[in-house]
Amino acid sequence: VIILLLSSILIVLCMVAVELNKSQNDTKNQVSEMSKEQKTESKTKDNSKYIDESISKEIEAYFKENEIDHDKVAYCITDLNHNIKYSMNENEEFVAASTYKLPLAMLYYDMINEGSYTLDSTLVYESYMHEDDGMISSRYGIGSEISLKELLDCMILYSDNDAAHILYENLGGWQSYKEAMRKYTDAQSDNYYTEENVTTSSIMNDVAIYLYKHKGNYKDLIENMKRAEPKKYLDKDIQKDMPQKYGSYDSAYNSVGFVETENPYSIVVLTSLGDKGEDVMAKVNSIVYSHFK
């Protein structure tokens, strides 16, 4: 009786073991299939094979050879076909100078495209909007009504400060303008949304990417960017009449734009090197261009 009882228990235990083993194998097979699917999906989205590590190495070698202080330069470059970013100090704040005028112009072209304004719509030139001598102050007196076309053209072609002041005051002031341009970027910095005119290369690179991806909405703006400072700043070495918005104030020399090649890219270089900054941004862009052209 005892032997029969033990035999029965052993048979039951064996059956349980077989079922457990089968269940474990089924689970392993399911996990294996899921893993294969995930790897396939990862390969579909993975653009790592397009990463060109020599770009950053060449830029670094140039900085080292010319004893350029890394703390005084930030750059952000994006391969627009493969969404691959190359950057240094991309989240560090720099004086924006006139680069802020690019997203400001984009906001107005958006409103024109939406029908809120036309290029013939006018804004009033108030005395507190006057900053310095420029195209607007030489052509118009305080109290004049100036067309949006004139303001937008002067702001980009000549980087006119009074034109920009009129435009951002019409949005409700500096803070309101900064809030409005959030539509172009998710990047953040400590002082960007304050009264200070600072930016990061990450923020401006997002703006450049948005501009490129929606370039059909900004034809006049892009044409003005090409005409504003041809063969200078980012374009100084490559000489491609690329669309860019430059800015300089005190030791800050900056520019943001994109280059259309077979493999297009956006580029932002911010510096606090004085006029040497123009040579630095030109060299950085020429290194990048040699890899993308």
Summary of the structure (lengths in Angstrom):
residues: 293
radius of gyration: 28.3
end to end distance: 88.4
largest distance: 116.2
contacts: 899
relative contact order: 0.14
helix: 57%
strand: 15%
